[in-house]
Amino acid sequence: MATLIETLPGVNFLETENQQMIAQMVQDFGDREIKPKMMEWDESQEFPIDLFRKMGSLGLMGVLVPEEYGGAGFGYLEYITAISEVAKIDGSIGLSVAAHNSLCTNHILQFGNEEQKRKYLPRLASAEWIGAWGLTEPNTGSDAGNMRTVAVKDGDHYVINGAKNFITHGKSGQVAVVIVRTGNVGDSHGMTAFVIEKGTPGFTSGKKENKLGMRASETAELIFTDCRIHKSQMLGKEGEGFIQAMKVLDGGRISIAALSLGIAMGAFEAALHYSKERHQFNQPISKFQGIAFKLADMATKIEAAKLLTYRAGDLKTKGLPVTKESAMAKLYASEVAVEVANEGVQIFGGYGYTKDFPAEKYYRDAKLCTIGEGTSEIQKLVISRSILK
């Protein structure tokens, strides 16, 4: 795909040397460490934690973390490149890299005090510790304001009871940032964020989900039973948790857009290659207009998704408002990923329905992108509210 993106106001850049370096590094690493085992991990739903430690040594688990805290110290343009290149190989590995970076790690980076940053960020950036982030609950997905996980103040501690579900790294994460209710139901200033370490009494993991796709990315419950947390584990001030979470999700949506972009690129490249190799009626199927036009549509939509995603990343790196743009990028890129993956299966024909070829995995993995970190419908709500102000 073309690397020149210079058609939108405020965006005028070529793919940088750092981006090219990251892309090549991920491709080489993926050929060596991911491709040989990714279908095995997919079948068994194994979360390959040692793989993430290796990626930590390459700087991929702390892309946005400043060097003083052990991270790579890059911006969102490099981050988008890293996530999309990983996802082009395996969406589930890309999802875990994205969740670790943009949610748990980034929440501490944005809202932790100096002591918290120095304690947690080096361990997260190296992947010595894998991070989880808990907002969703069994009965409150998009309706986070009605969360039922409650923290009651008791002297210098808070006692937490409740559960979070659909949490990436819910079992294997050594540390979790969790948003819980400390005030009234429905009050956007009635929620607070805490960073909680695995092994804390009363903090356990529950059911691991058996999923359609993204199967090597662990998804599980977090359960809190009279879990006592010292006030020093609070991120920011009491009552700021929901506001913090919404700001974290601005960056998280860029992550999912990048994830979607990578899956779409992977599905497209697989279909393009197959269309040139597969012969019917004594010619490659790419010679037939029905296939060639599919490929043209796929390539065009991927390029549009790329523009939206890098536009949002550029704004985020510059510290400018990005809520609308990140929602647009996430909405469009995720829907394109599903569409491209679907067309990829169609181009592969019967072989696309088998696990001997990559099309079916891109197809299964893509769908989560339209659901996680805010459904497509929620993105439309965010966008419409922004443009109707």
Phi and psi in degrees as a GROMACS rama.xvg file:
@    title "Ramachandran Plot"
@    xaxis  label "Phi"
@    yaxis  label "Psi"
@TYPE xy
-64.6726  148.405  ALA-2
-104.915  -4.87786  THR-3
-85.3139  124.279  LEU-4
-131.588  100.761  ILE-5
-148.504  31.0254  GLU-6
-109.039  -4.70133  THR-7
-108.272  146.506  LEU-8
-55.878  132.669  PRO-9
85.8503  -8.78716  GLY-10
-117.74  119.911  VAL-11
-152.858  85.3525  ASN-12
-152.177  148.302  PHE-13
-90.3903  162.589  LEU-14
-59.8589  124.562  GLU-15
-77.1383  169.025  THR-16
-61.0557  -38.099  GLU-17
-63.1674  -42.8104  ASN-18
-63.7504  -42.0012  GLN-19
-63.2254  -40.158  GLN-20
-64.5849  -44.8841  MET-21
-63.1504  -44.7181  ILE-22
-59.9018  -45.4667  ALA-23
-66.2283  -41.3304  GLN-24
-61.1763  -44.7477  MET-25
-65.4209  -42.452  VAL-26
-60.875  -44.914  GLN-27
-65.3105  -44.095  ASP-28
-63.665  -42.7294  PHE-29
-63.3815  -41.5375  GLY-30
-60.7574  -35.9047  ASP-31
-86.6171  -40.756  ARG-32
-112.858  -22.8088  GLU-33
-105.43  -53.3386  ILE-34
-56.0458  -40.4178  LYS-35
-63.6437  -23.9732  PRO-36
-121.317  -1.18644  LYS-37
-66.264  -33.4449  MET-38
-73.8874  -31.469  MET-39
-63.926  -44.6757  GLU-40
-64.0641  -38.683  TRP-41
-63.921  -45.3959  ASP-42
-64.7305  -41.3863  GLU-43
-92.4695  -6.6292  SER-44
57.5862  33.2819  GLN-45
-75.7831  132.898  GLU-46
-93.1051  107.248  PHE-47
-81.3107  78.1682  PRO-48
-61.3202  -33.6651  ILE-49
-64.872  -30.7118  ASP-50
-60.9894  -40.1697  LEU-51
-71.5508  -29.8436  PHE-52
-64.5134  -39.134  ARG-53
-65.0516  -39.5984  LYS-54
-68.3195  -31.1382  MET-55
-61.0488  -38.8267  GLY-56
-67.7553  -18.7506  SER-57
-93.2722  -2.86803  LEU-58
89.5748  4.71507  GLY-59
-80.8042  -10.7598  LEU-60
-101.608  0.996578  MET-61
-144.261  47.9896  GLY-62
-59.6226  -41.6736  VAL-63
-92.5764  -6.56894  LEU-64
-76.9078  129.06  VAL-65
-57.8311  152.533  PRO-66
-60.1909  -30.0412  GLU-67
-64.5631  -19.8199  GLU-68
-106.363  15.5778  TYR-69
90.5165  8.36076  GLY-70
-95.4346  -176.466  GLY-71
-81.3269  -24.0599  ALA-72
73.4081  26.4626  GLY-73
-92.0117  173.013  PHE-74
-101.543  -169.925  GLY-75
-71.9491  -25.9772  TYR-76
-65.7152  -44.969  LEU-77
-65.6726  -36.829  GLU-78
-63.0495  -45.262  TYR-79
-59.4086  -42.6174  ILE-80
-59.9966  -45.9107  THR-81
-61.4925  -49.2682  ALA-82
-64.9356  -45.8364  ILE-83
-66.4376  -35.6185  SER-84
-70.1863  -37.666  GLU-85
-65.6237  -46.012  VAL-86
-66.3866  -27.7486  ALA-87
-62.3573  -29.1878  LYS-88
-86.4733  -52.5166  ILE-89
-150.771  112.567  ASP-90
-60.3649  -35.8816  GLY-91
-69.6105  -36.1736  SER-92
-69.0408  -40.3755  ILE-93
-59.8925  -40.2669  GLY-94
-61.6955  -45.1138  LEU-95
-66.4086  -39.6342  SER-96
-62.3929  -41.4937  VAL-97
-66.1324  -46.8649  ALA-98
-64.1494  -42.0727  ALA-99
-62.1653  -45.7667  HIS-100
-72.4249  -53.3795  ASN-101
-85.4039  -22.5518  SER-102
-101.771  -79.2544  LEU-103
-59.0117  -57.0685  CYS-104
-63.6119  -44.4962  THR-105
-69.7381  -31.6962  ASN-106
-63.3245  -44.9242  HIS-107
-66.1857  -40.1222  ILE-108
-61.396  -42.8429  LEU-109
-77.387  -36.3511  GLN-110
-125.087  -4.35005  PHE-111
-75.8825  154.887  GLY-112
-80.834  176.363  ASN-113
-60.6317  -40.8827  GLU-114
-62.9642  -43.4442  GLU-115
-65.3181  -41.412  GLN-116
-61.0382  -45.6214  LYS-117
-70.2451  -26.7031  ARG-118
-77.5002  -43.0322  LYS-119
-102.663  -37.5791  TYR-120
-62.5041  -43.3521  LEU-121
-60.7681  -38.4298  PRO-122
-68.5196  -36.7849  ARG-123
-74.0849  -41.6008  LEU-124
-64.65  -30.6093  ALA-125
-87.6512  -10.1222  SER-126
67.2174  16.5966  ALA-127
-56.1106  -39.2907  GLU-128
-116.704  135.665  TRP-129
-94.0745  139.371  ILE-130
-104.59  147.043  GLY-131
-124.064  162.856  ALA-132
-143.117  125.256  TRP-133
-119.758  110.334  GLY-134
-122.255  -47.1988  LEU-135
-68.2907  141.953  THR-136
-126.146  166.143  GLU-137
-54.0593  -34.98  PRO-138
-112.034  2.02073  ASN-139
-137.344  97.7431  THR-140
-93.2148  -88.4705  GLY-141
-67.2129  -26.0874  SER-142
-87.2855  60.4445  ASP-143
-65.4551  -23.6082  ALA-144
-63.3762  -19.2709  GLY-145
-101.3  25.0356  ASN-146
-59.1422  149.301  MET-147
-110.796  -6.45476  ARG-148
-75.4012  119.264  THR-149
-118.734  140.039  VAL-150
-115.408  121.08  ALA-151
-106.948  127.828  VAL-152
-71.0063  136.451  LYS-153
-141.437  87.9894  ASP-154
67.922  -124.192  GLY-155
-89.8954  8.33792  ASP-156
-121.512  166.27  HIS-157
-124.473  138.26  TYR-158
-106.867  118.663  VAL-159
-105.02  133.696  ILE-160
-135.556  137.402  ASN-161
142.793  -165.316  GLY-162
-150.798  149.206  ALA-163
-119.16  144.937  LYS-164
-132.681  170.502  ASN-165
56.6458  42.8177  PHE-166
-97.8612  118.782  ILE-167
-64.6565  127.4  THR-168
69.6439  29.1661  HIS-169
-61.2146  -29.1769  GLY-170
-95.2931  -43.4237  LYS-171
-90.9747  -13.9255  SER-172
-67.2061  134.341  GLY-173
-85.9328  -15.068  GLN-174
-147.386  143.313  VAL-175
-133.024  137.589  ALA-176
-95.3663  124.26  VAL-177
-126.506  133.309  VAL-178
-100.922  123.679  ILE-179
-129.75  164.391  VAL-180
-86.8747  127.121  ARG-181
-119.79  -0.576949  THR-182
-134.315  -148.562  GLY-183
-80.478  149.754  ASN-184
-59.6599  133.777  VAL-185
85.892  -7.12127  GLY-186
-87.173  118.042  ASP-187
-66.5689  -14.5209  SER-188
-105.105  19.6511  HIS-189
-108.539  18.9037  GLY-190
-127.586  149.466  MET-191
-137.353  145.725  THR-192
-101.799  135.739  ALA-193
-127.564  148.588  PHE-194
-104.714  124.189  VAL-195
-127.579  131.149  ILE-196
-90.9467  145.89  GLU-197
-61.0684  140.313  LYS-198
98.2365  -11.663  GLY-199
-63.4506  128.106  THR-200
-54.667  133.603  PRO-201
89.1424  -2.19351  GLY-202
-112.146  110.305  PHE-203
-134.162  169.689  THR-204
-103.433  150.437  SER-205
-114.84  -140.432  GLY-206
-60.7166  134.491  LYS-207
-92.3347  128.458  LYS-208
-75.133  141.383  GLU-209
-97.7967  107.776  ASN-210
-109.306  158.372  LYS-211
-62.622  -51.503  LEU-212
-136.669  -171.592  GLY-213
50.0877  40.9995  MET-214
-76.5661  -20.0474  ARG-215
-88.3516  -2.70466  ALA-216
-98.3987  114.243  SER-217
-68.5295  132.885  GLU-218
-129.93  123.115  THR-219
-152.916  172.633  ALA-220
-83.9446  152.86  GLU-221
-115.537  130.836  LEU-222
-122.306  134.289  ILE-223
-121.651  121.031  PHE-224
-128.544  101.931  THR-225
49.6535  46.2449  ASP-226
-83.8142  115.629  CYS-227
-92.3044  122.301  ARG-228
-122.864  128.36  ILE-229
-69.5187  147.696  HIS-230
-58.8458  -21.5729  LYS-231
-67.3149  -14.2183  SER-232
-88.3421  -0.45608  GLN-233
-73.266  138.339  MET-234
-97.5582  117.065  LEU-235
73.9731  -145.027  GLY-236
-109.197  160.709  LYS-237
-59.3738  134.765  GLU-238
92.8041  -4.05177  GLY-239
-96.3667  -2.40127  GLU-240
-59.7932  -43.4178  GLY-241
-69.2686  -41.9064  PHE-242
-62.9251  -42.1909  ILE-243
-59.662  -45.6513  GLN-244
-59.9625  -40.2294  ALA-245
-65.2286  -36.8572  MET-246
-70.2248  -38.5654  LYS-247
-62.7167  -39.4037  VAL-248
-68.8222  -23.7817  LEU-249
-57.6361  -45.8177  ASP-250
-73.0383  -34.9732  GLY-251
-61.6579  -35.3977  GLY-252
-68.4052  -32.9988  ARG-253
-64.7225  -39.0264  ILE-254
-58.9917  -46.3333  SER-255
-70.0962  -33.2632  ILE-256
-61.9744  -43.6302  ALA-257
-64.7228  -40.7195  ALA-258
-59.89  -46.6888  LEU-259
-61.7525  -43.3185  SER-260
-58.9794  -44.4842  LEU-261
-63.7617  -44.012  GLY-262
-62.2421  -43.3027  ILE-263
-62.0433  -43.7205  ALA-264
-63.3934  -41.4537  MET-265
-63.8931  -44.2392  GLY-266
-64.6538  -40.2155  ALA-267
-64.9958  -48.5869  PHE-268
-63.7547  -36.9482  GLU-269
-64.4992  -43.5407  ALA-270
-68.2645  -39.5288  ALA-271
-61.1723  -47.0849  LEU-272
-61.8986  -45.9618  HIS-273
-62.8511  -39.3279  TYR-274
-64.995  -24.769  SER-275
-84.6428  -25.2039  LYS-276
-91.4245  -32.1296  GLU-277
-79.788  123.124  ARG-278
-108.085  136.449  HIS-279
-140.978  141.86  GLN-280
53.7674  39.1129  PHE-281
67.5886  25.9242  ASN-282
-156.476  157.529  GLN-283
-60.0515  142.896  PRO-284
-65.5936  -18.873  ILE-285
-64.2527  -17.5443  SER-286
-76.8684  -16.7173  LYS-287
-83.1922  134.656  PHE-288
-59.7617  -35.0174  GLN-289
-57.8205  -37.6639  GLY-290
-82.2784  -43.5795  ILE-291
-60.2931  -39.2107  ALA-292
-70.3296  -34.8751  PHE-293
-59.8758  -46.3416  LYS-294
-63.7337  -38.1624  LEU-295
-63.3406  -44.3237  ALA-296
-64.4792  -42.8103  ASP-297
-60.644  -47.8357  MET-298
-63.413  -40.3019  ALA-299
-65.5002  -43.6791  THR-300
-69.9357  -34.5328  LYS-301
-63.4241  -41.9396  ILE-302
-64.3606  -39.4454  GLU-303
-65.2996  -41.282  ALA-304
-63.3737  -38.4049  ALA-305
-62.1027  -44.6306  LYS-306
-60.5892  -46.8143  LEU-307
-62.1552  -40.9158  LEU-308
-69.2394  -46.782  THR-309
-69.8784  -30.8905  TYR-310
-60.4218  -47.5202  ARG-311
-63.2537  -41.5287  ALA-312
-63.1117  -38.3381  GLY-313
-63.8512  -44.2597  ASP-314
-62.8104  -43.2194  LEU-315
-63.0455  -43.7941  LYS-316
-61.3528  -35.4732  THR-317
-82.4002  -1.70324  LYS-318
74.5801  21.5834  GLY-319
-93.7557  160.415  LEU-320
-56.0786  137.009  PRO-321
-140.675  5.06975  VAL-322
-56.8402  -50.3559  THR-323
-65.2252  -46.7064  LYS-324
-66.7213  -38.0177  GLU-325
-69.6595  -35.0436  SER-326
-66.738  -41.2122  ALA-327
-62.6924  -43.7389  MET-328
-63.2405  -45.5006  ALA-329
-64.367  -45.6275  LYS-330
-59.4093  -53.2849  LEU-331
-70.4768  -46.9134  TYR-332
-63.4465  -38.6354  ALA-333
-68.5769  -40.6549  SER-334
-68.6185  -35.4549  GLU-335
-65.2205  -40.0553  VAL-336
-58.8  -43.4918  ALA-337
-64.4642  -44.2151  VAL-338
-65.6199  -45.1072  GLU-339
-65.7459  -42.2921  VAL-340
-63.5616  -38.0917  ALA-341
-64.2006  -45.6464  ASN-342
-66.6384  -32.3559  GLU-343
-60.1632  -44.9513  GLY-344
-60.052  -42.3882  VAL-345
-62.5705  -40.8706  GLN-346
-66.2114  -37.1059  ILE-347
-71.7279  -18.2479  PHE-348
64.7787  -140.042  GLY-349
-58.1993  -34.6683  GLY-350
-66.6503  -26.9497  TYR-351
-67.238  -16.8061  GLY-352
-93.6744  0.463737  TYR-353
-107.471  158.438  THR-354
-84.0757  3.69522  LYS-355
-78.2403  -14.6862  ASP-356
-125.275  156.718  PHE-357
-77.6467  -12.6765  PRO-358
-59.8421  -41.2024  ALA-359
-67.2514  -31.316  GLU-360
-72.4338  -42.5558  LYS-361
-58.3427  -39.4104  TYR-362
-61.5485  -46.038  TYR-363
-70.1793  -40.6623  ARG-364
-69.9078  -33.9767  ASP-365
-61.7981  -36.1796  ALA-366
-60.3654  -35.1228  LYS-367
-59.6125  -29.2057  LEU-368
-62.1596  -26.5088  CYS-369
-84.7822  -1.58706  THR-370
-117.835  -50.5492  ILE-371
-66.5164  147.576  GLY-372
55.2172  40.2031  GLU-373
102.078  116.475  GLY-374
-63.6017  167.929  THR-375
-57.7682  -36.0245  SER-376
-65.481  -38.739  GLU-377
-66.8664  -37.8262  ILE-378
-61.139  -40.9288  GLN-379
-64.0344  -35.8178  LYS-380
-63.7115  -46.4402  LEU-381
-61.4726  -45.0133  VAL-382
-65.6882  -46.3407  ILE-383
-64.9883  -39.0099  SER-384
-62.8597  -36.9693  ARG-385
-67.9716  -44.5538  SER-386
-79.4388  -16.348  ILE-387
-98.0963  4.08503  LEU-388
